Amino acid sequence: MPRTSCEVGRKLPPEILRADQALVRASVALDWMAAATPVDAAGERVRFAVSLEAGGVPEPRYTYRKIAVPGPLRSELLGHLSSIEPDSSPLAACLARKIRETLLVADLVEAVGTPRFAAVSATLFGEPVRRVIRIAREWANGSAVPEEREVPAEGPDSLASALSAEMRHYGIGWPVRRDRRFAATVVLRQGALVLGGAGWVSREERDRLCAHEVGVHLVAVSNALAHPLGLFALGTAGYLADHEGAAICAEEARGTLSQYRRALLGARALAAAAALAGEPQGELGRRLVDEHGLSPWDAAVAAERGYRGGGLAKDLCYLSGYERVRAALRTLDLGAFLSGRMSLDDVALVRALIDAGVLPAPRRVSRELAASTRASGQSRWTTATCARSPGRTTRATVRSRPKPDQRTSRSGHA
């Protein structure tokens, strides 16, 4: 996590810095993704898919690794919530929202594998609102014919090598490793890009993951690691929906948001909604195959993502975030948004902190999202290779202003 410099320490109140450090410690203790991922996920995923293939209605038998929430964690966070005086500044209010969200994450970790988990998850990630369910059904009813999986996860000309090449474009050097427990194809975990259970992916999926995981998620984290506050690497409250939505917008800009990808995203949202409603996982899996045309394997993965932990609402965020970011993208301050894990609601605050010299300017932005803003006439962002010292280079975000005639609308008015 980023360290606080003396210069920045003079600019920020000590109670803000102490609360931020407490949040960083809490995030290490509250690894909700590890807690909600079944220990036997890989085997149960295969068993579930095989049963669906045979016409069955399977019910998985998940077991979970218990992660204990440290006793003093809640009282420490509540103490910091009081000390920072949330009404004293926009930054204090932002930090307070994150503390409250982190207390919910503690509840989520403790509730893994119990009937309480779904309710806490819905509070944390959002209820399945009617608009999102409508989009999920529309997308899930599209073509679910699987793309041809011809790219291996590891080795030469693989997903791993493509991700490494994409990172080199941005000047990022994170390792790529493997953990087959995860249902997701790629996740960011503890300073690495982790490949999940998929052995092979399509060329389209490879390109999607480069735009989604590296171009948005990893770019944001790498920018945030230069910040004096850990808050922006952890993510401001509610950031998840907006950043997943931005990542889907990046897929769309790259031309890889195919009907098949939409069908999977829709199915995952339907699985999350079904889990929150108490529908048995096997019945949901059967429905995804019979009514929406998913393959047994894709149905098994979608079902696991929605039901892990006891009913995880996270996959509802992708569609709600996509709508929200897509509507905002043409006027979005992309540099501030991707200078860390930011909710759209916190972009103005982050821009003010950058302009005040409290936060550094972002070094990288998604090339796909930068391209999406070009038609809007706003500032343009590119990632360029710059000399830092003899024999060494780094990647820098370059912001160029449109020429005066580019700011003029078709009607001729500025």
C-alpha positions as CSV (number, residue, x, y, z in Angstrom):
1,M,0.0,0.0,0.0
2,P,1.2,3.6,-0.7
3,R,3.1,5.3,2.0
4,T,2.4,8.8,3.2
5,S,5.1,11.4,2.3
6,C,6.0,14.2,4.7
7,E,4.8,16.7,2.2
8,V,1.4,15.2,1.9
9,G,1.2,14.5,5.6
10,R,1.3,18.3,6.1
11,K,-1.7,18.7,3.7
12,L,-4.0,16.1,5.3
13,P,-5.3,16.1,8.9
14,P,-3.7,13.4,11.0
15,E,-7.1,11.9,11.9
16,I,-7.7,11.4,8.2
17,L,-4.4,9.6,7.8
18,R,-5.0,7.4,10.8
19,A,-8.5,6.4,9.6
20,D,-7.1,5.6,6.2
21,Q,-4.4,3.4,7.7
22,A,-7.1,1.6,9.7
23,L,-9.1,0.9,6.6
24,V,-6.0,-0.6,4.9
25,R,-5.5,-2.9,7.9
26,A,-9.2,-3.9,7.8
27,S,-9.1,-4.7,4.1
28,V,-6.3,-7.2,4.7
29,A,-8.3,-8.9,7.4
30,L,-11.6,-8.8,5.5
31,D,-10.8,-10.8,2.4
32,W,-14.5,-11.3,1.4
33,M,-13.7,-12.9,-2.0
34,A,-11.5,-15.6,-0.4
35,A,-14.2,-16.1,2.3
36,A,-17.0,-16.5,-0.2
37,T,-15.1,-18.8,-2.6
38,P,-15.8,-22.4,-1.8
39,V,-12.8,-24.5,-0.9
40,D,-14.1,-27.2,-3.2
41,A,-15.3,-24.8,-6.0
42,A,-13.4,-26.4,-8.9
43,G,-14.6,-29.9,-8.2
44,E,-18.2,-28.8,-7.5
45,R,-18.2,-26.7,-10.7
46,V,-17.4,-29.8,-12.8
47,R,-19.9,-32.0,-11.0
48,F,-22.6,-29.3,-11.5
49,A,-21.9,-29.0,-15.2
50,V,-21.8,-32.8,-15.8
51,S,-25.2,-33.2,-14.0
52,L,-26.7,-30.5,-16.2
53,E,-25.3,-32.2,-19.3
54,A,-27.1,-35.4,-18.2
55,G,-30.4,-33.6,-17.7
56,G,-30.2,-33.4,-13.9
57,V,-31.0,-30.7,-11.4
58,P,-27.8,-30.7,-9.3
59,E,-27.3,-29.1,-5.9
60,P,-23.7,-28.4,-5.0
61,R,-22.2,-29.2,-1.6
62,Y,-20.0,-26.2,-0.9
63,T,-17.6,-25.9,2.0
64,Y,-16.0,-22.6,3.1
65,R,-12.8,-21.6,4.8
66,K,-13.8,-19.7,7.9
67,I,-12.2,-16.2,8.1
68,A,-12.5,-14.7,11.6
69,V,-13.2,-11.0,11.9
70,P,-10.7,-9.6,14.4
71,G,-12.5,-8.5,17.6
72,P,-11.3,-4.9,17.8
73,L,-11.9,-4.2,14.1
74,R,-15.4,-2.8,14.4
75,S,-14.7,-0.7,17.5
76,E,-11.6,0.7,15.9
77,L,-13.4,1.7,12.7
78,L,-16.3,3.2,14.6
79,G,-13.8,5.2,16.7
80,H,-12.2,6.6,13.5
81,L,-15.7,7.3,12.1
82,S,-16.3,9.6,15.0
83,S,-12.8,11.2,15.0
84,I,-12.8,12.3,11.3
85,E,-16.0,14.4,11.7
86,P,-17.7,13.3,8.4
87,D,-19.3,16.7,7.9
88,S,-16.0,18.6,8.1
89,S,-14.9,18.1,4.5
90,P,-15.8,16.2,1.3
91,L,-12.8,13.9,1.9
92,A,-13.9,13.1,5.4
93,A,-17.4,12.3,4.1
94,C,-15.9,10.0,1.5
95,L,-13.8,8.3,4.1
96,A,-16.8,7.9,6.4
97,R,-18.8,6.2,3.6
98,K,-15.9,3.8,3.1
99,I,-15.8,3.0,6.8
100,R,-19.5,2.2,6.8
101,E,-19.1,0.0,3.8
102,T,-16.2,-1.8,5.4
103,L,-18.3,-2.5,8.5
104,L,-20.8,-4.2,6.1
105,V,-18.0,-6.2,4.6
106,A,-17.2,-7.5,8.1
107,D,-20.8,-8.6,8.4
108,L,-20.6,-10.3,5.0
109,V,-17.4,-12.2,5.9
110,E,-19.0,-13.5,9.2
111,A,-22.2,-14.5,7.3
112,V,-20.5,-16.7,4.7
113,G,-22.4,-20.0,4.3
114,T,-25.4,-18.9,6.5
115,P,-28.9,-17.7,5.5
116,R,-27.8,-14.1,6.5
117,F,-25.3,-13.8,3.7
118,A,-27.7,-13.0,0.9
119,A,-29.4,-10.1,2.8
120,V,-26.0,-8.6,3.7
121,S,-24.8,-9.0,0.2
122,A,-27.9,-7.2,-1.2
123,T,-27.3,-4.4,1.2
124,L,-23.6,-4.1,0.1
125,F,-23.9,-4.6,-3.7
126,G,-27.5,-3.7,-4.4
127,E,-30.9,-5.3,-4.8
128,P,-32.1,-6.8,-8.1
129,V,-34.0,-3.7,-9.3
130,R,-36.5,-4.1,-12.1
131,R,-34.5,-2.2,-14.7
132,V,-31.4,-4.4,-14.2
133,I,-33.5,-7.6,-14.3
134,R,-35.0,-6.4,-17.6
135,I,-31.6,-5.9,-19.1
136,A,-30.4,-9.2,-17.8
137,R,-33.3,-11.0,-19.4
138,E,-32.7,-9.3,-22.7
139,W,-29.1,-10.1,-22.7
140,A,-29.5,-13.7,-21.5
141,N,-32.0,-14.3,-24.3
142,G,-29.5,-13.4,-26.9
143,S,-27.2,-15.9,-28.7
144,A,-25.5,-18.1,-26.1
145,V,-23.5,-20.1,-28.6
146,P,-20.1,-20.4,-27.1
147,E,-17.1,-18.8,-28.8
148,E,-14.5,-21.2,-29.9
149,R,-12.0,-21.7,-27.1
150,E,-8.7,-22.0,-28.9
151,V,-6.4,-19.9,-26.6
152,P,-4.7,-21.8,-23.7
153,A,-4.6,-20.1,-20.3
154,E,-0.9,-20.6,-20.0
155,G,2.2,-21.0,-22.2
156,P,3.2,-19.4,-25.5
157,D,0.5,-17.4,-27.4
158,S,-1.8,-17.8,-24.3
159,L,-4.1,-15.7,-22.2
160,A,-1.3,-15.2,-19.8
161,S,1.1,-13.9,-22.5
162,A,-1.5,-11.6,-23.9
163,L,-2.2,-10.1,-20.4
164,S,1.6,-9.7,-19.9
165,A,1.8,-7.9,-23.2
166,E,-1.1,-5.6,-22.3
167,M,0.6,-4.7,-19.0
168,R,3.8,-3.9,-20.9
169,H,1.8,-1.4,-23.0
170,Y,0.9,0.5,-19.8
171,G,4.3,0.0,-18.1
172,I,3.0,-2.4,-15.5
173,G,4.9,-5.4,-14.4
174,W,2.6,-7.5,-12.2
175,P,3.1,-11.3,-12.3
176,V,0.4,-13.7,-13.8
177,R,-0.3,-16.8,-11.7
178,R,-2.9,-19.6,-11.5
179,D,-5.6,-20.5,-8.9
180,R,-8.3,-22.8,-10.3
181,R,-10.6,-22.3,-7.3
182,F,-11.9,-19.0,-8.8
183,A,-14.9,-19.1,-11.1
184,A,-13.8,-15.8,-12.7
185,T,-11.3,-16.2,-15.6
186,V,-9.0,-13.5,-14.2
187,V,-9.0,-11.7,-10.9
188,L,-6.6,-9.1,-9.4
189,R,-5.3,-10.6,-6.1
190,Q,-2.5,-9.5,-3.9
191,G,-0.2,-7.9,-6.5
192,A,-0.9,-10.4,-9.2
193,L,-3.2,-11.2,-12.1
194,V,-4.7,-14.6,-11.1
195,L,-6.0,-17.0,-13.8
196,G,-9.0,-18.9,-12.5
197,G,-10.5,-22.3,-13.5
198,A,-10.7,-21.8,-17.3
199,G,-8.2,-23.9,-19.2
200,W,-8.9,-22.4,-22.6
201,V,-10.5,-19.1,-23.7
202,S,-11.7,-17.7,-27.1
203,R,-9.7,-15.0,-28.9
204,E,-12.5,-12.6,-28.2
205,E,-12.4,-13.4,-24.5
206,R,-8.6,-12.9,-24.4
207,D,-9.0,-9.4,-25.9
208,R,-11.9,-8.6,-23.6
209,L,-9.9,-9.5,-20.6
210,C,-7.0,-7.3,-21.7
211,A,-9.3,-4.3,-22.0
212,H,-11.4,-5.2,-18.9
213,E,-8.9,-6.5,-16.3
214,V,-5.7,-4.6,-17.4
215,G,-7.0,-1.5,-19.2
216,V,-9.5,-0.6,-16.5
217,H,-9.0,-2.5,-13.2
218,L,-5.2,-2.8,-13.1
219,V,-4.7,0.7,-14.6
220,A,-6.8,2.1,-11.8
221,V,-5.0,0.2,-9.1
222,S,-1.6,1.0,-10.4
223,N,-2.4,4.7,-10.5
224,A,-3.7,4.5,-6.9
225,L,-0.6,2.9,-5.6
226,A,1.2,6.2,-6.1
227,H,-1.4,7.9,-3.8
228,P,-0.7,8.9,-0.2
229,L,-4.1,7.5,0.8
230,G,-4.9,3.8,0.7
231,L,-8.6,4.6,0.3
232,F,-8.3,5.1,-3.5
233,A,-6.5,1.7,-3.9
234,L,-9.1,-0.1,-1.8
235,G,-11.9,1.7,-3.7
236,T,-14.3,4.4,-2.5
237,A,-17.7,3.3,-1.3
238,G,-19.8,2.0,-4.2
239,Y,-16.9,2.0,-6.7
240,L,-17.4,-1.6,-7.7
241,A,-20.5,-1.1,-9.9
242,D,-19.0,1.9,-11.7
243,H,-15.6,0.2,-12.4
244,E,-17.2,-3.0,-13.6
245,G,-19.5,-0.9,-15.8
246,A,-16.5,1.0,-17.1
247,A,-14.7,-2.3,-17.8
248,I,-17.7,-3.4,-19.9
249,C,-17.6,-0.1,-21.8
250,A,-14.0,-0.8,-22.5
251,E,-14.9,-4.2,-23.9
252,E,-17.5,-2.5,-26.1
253,A,-15.0,0.1,-27.3
254,R,-12.6,-2.7,-28.2
255,G,-15.4,-4.4,-30.2
256,T,-15.6,-7.5,-28.0
257,L,-18.9,-7.1,-26.2
258,S,-20.4,-9.8,-28.3
259,Q,-23.9,-11.4,-28.1
260,Y,-22.3,-14.3,-26.3
261,R,-20.6,-12.1,-23.7
262,R,-23.9,-10.2,-23.1
263,A,-25.7,-13.6,-22.7
264,L,-23.2,-14.6,-20.0
265,L,-23.4,-11.2,-18.2
266,G,-27.2,-11.4,-18.3
267,A,-27.2,-15.0,-17.0
268,R,-24.9,-14.1,-14.1
269,A,-27.2,-11.3,-13.1
270,L,-30.2,-13.6,-13.2
271,A,-28.2,-16.1,-11.1
272,A,-27.5,-13.5,-8.5
273,A,-31.2,-12.4,-8.4
274,A,-32.3,-16.0,-8.2
275,A,-30.0,-16.7,-5.3
276,L,-31.2,-13.6,-3.4
277,A,-34.8,-14.8,-4.0
278,G,-34.1,-18.3,-2.6
279,E,-34.5,-20.3,-5.8
280,P,-32.5,-23.6,-5.6
281,Q,-29.2,-23.4,-7.5
282,G,-29.9,-26.5,-9.5
283,E,-33.2,-25.1,-10.7
284,L,-31.5,-21.9,-11.8
285,G,-28.8,-23.9,-13.6
286,R,-31.5,-26.0,-15.4
287,R,-33.3,-22.8,-16.4
288,L,-30.2,-21.2,-17.8
289,V,-29.7,-24.3,-20.0
290,D,-33.3,-25.0,-21.0
291,E,-34.7,-21.5,-21.4
292,H,-31.6,-19.3,-22.2
293,G,-29.6,-21.8,-24.2
294,L,-26.4,-21.7,-22.2
295,S,-24.0,-24.6,-22.3
296,P,-23.9,-26.7,-19.1
297,W,-20.4,-25.3,-18.3
298,D,-21.4,-21.7,-18.8
299,A,-24.6,-22.3,-16.7
300,A,-22.5,-23.9,-13.9
301,V,-20.1,-20.9,-13.8
302,A,-22.9,-18.4,-13.8
303,A,-24.7,-20.3,-11.1
304,E,-21.6,-20.5,-8.9
305,R,-20.9,-16.8,-9.2
306,G,-24.5,-16.0,-8.0
307,Y,-24.8,-18.6,-5.3
308,R,-21.3,-18.6,-3.7
309,G,-21.2,-17.6,-0.1
310,G,-25.0,-18.1,0.2
311,G,-26.2,-15.7,-2.5
312,L,-23.8,-13.0,-3.8
313,A,-25.4,-9.9,-5.4
314,K,-22.1,-8.7,-7.0
315,D,-22.9,-9.7,-10.6
316,L,-25.9,-7.3,-10.5
317,C,-23.4,-4.5,-10.4
318,Y,-22.1,-5.1,-13.9
319,L,-25.3,-4.2,-15.7
320,S,-26.3,-1.3,-13.4
321,G,-22.7,0.1,-13.6
322,Y,-22.6,-0.3,-17.4
323,E,-25.7,1.8,-17.8
324,R,-24.5,4.5,-15.5
325,V,-20.9,4.8,-16.9
326,R,-22.1,4.6,-20.5
327,A,-24.4,7.6,-19.9
328,A,-21.6,9.5,-18.2
329,L,-18.6,8.6,-20.4
330,R,-18.8,11.4,-22.9
331,T,-18.3,14.1,-20.2
332,L,-16.5,12.0,-17.7
333,D,-13.2,13.2,-16.2
334,L,-11.5,10.0,-17.2
335,G,-8.1,10.8,-15.5
336,A,-9.7,11.4,-12.1
337,F,-12.0,8.4,-12.5
338,L,-9.1,6.0,-13.3
339,S,-6.6,7.6,-10.9
340,G,-7.8,4.9,-8.5
341,R,-10.9,2.9,-7.7
342,M,-13.5,5.7,-7.7
343,S,-17.2,5.8,-7.7
344,L,-18.5,8.3,-10.3
345,D,-19.9,10.2,-7.2
346,D,-16.3,10.8,-6.0
347,V,-14.7,12.0,-9.3
348,A,-15.2,15.7,-8.5
349,L,-13.6,15.2,-5.1
350,V,-10.6,13.4,-6.6
351,R,-10.2,16.1,-9.3
352,A,-10.1,18.7,-6.5
353,L,-7.5,16.7,-4.6
354,I,-5.3,16.4,-7.7
355,D,-5.6,20.1,-8.5
356,A,-4.6,20.9,-4.9
357,G,-1.6,18.7,-5.1
358,V,-2.8,16.2,-2.5
359,L,-3.0,13.4,-5.0
360,P,-0.7,12.9,-8.0
361,A,-2.0,13.2,-11.5
362,P,-2.8,9.8,-13.1
363,R,0.0,8.2,-15.1
364,R,-2.2,5.8,-17.1
365,V,-5.7,5.6,-18.5
366,S,-7.5,2.9,-20.5
367,R,-6.8,3.2,-24.1
368,E,-10.2,1.9,-25.0
369,L,-12.1,4.4,-22.8
370,A,-9.8,7.2,-23.9
371,A,-10.7,6.5,-27.5
372,S,-14.4,6.5,-26.5
373,T,-14.1,10.1,-25.3
374,R,-12.5,11.5,-28.5
375,A,-15.8,12.2,-30.3
376,S,-17.1,14.3,-27.4
377,G,-14.5,17.1,-27.9
378,Q,-13.2,16.8,-24.3
379,S,-9.6,16.4,-23.3
380,R,-7.9,13.5,-24.9
381,W,-5.8,10.9,-23.0
382,T,-3.1,8.7,-24.3
383,T,-0.5,6.6,-22.6
384,A,3.0,7.4,-23.9
385,T,6.5,6.1,-23.2
386,C,8.6,8.8,-21.7
387,A,12.3,8.8,-20.7
388,R,12.6,9.0,-16.9
389,S,16.4,8.7,-16.7
390,P,19.2,7.5,-18.9
391,G,18.5,3.9,-19.8
392,R,15.1,3.8,-18.1
393,T,11.6,4.5,-19.4
394,T,8.2,4.8,-17.8
395,R,4.6,5.2,-19.0
396,A,2.9,8.5,-18.6
397,T,-0.6,9.8,-19.2
398,V,-0.6,12.7,-21.6
399,R,-3.6,15.0,-21.7
400,S,-4.0,17.1,-24.9
401,R,-6.6,19.8,-25.3
402,P,-8.8,20.0,-28.4
403,K,-7.9,22.7,-30.9
404,P,-10.3,25.7,-30.8
405,D,-12.1,24.6,-34.0
406,Q,-12.6,21.1,-32.4
407,R,-14.5,22.7,-29.5
408,T,-17.0,24.2,-32.0
409,S,-20.3,22.3,-32.4
410,R,-21.9,21.6,-35.8
411,S,-24.0,24.7,-35.5
412,G,-20.9,26.8,-35.3
413,H,-21.4,27.9,-31.7
414,A,-18.8,27.3,-29.0
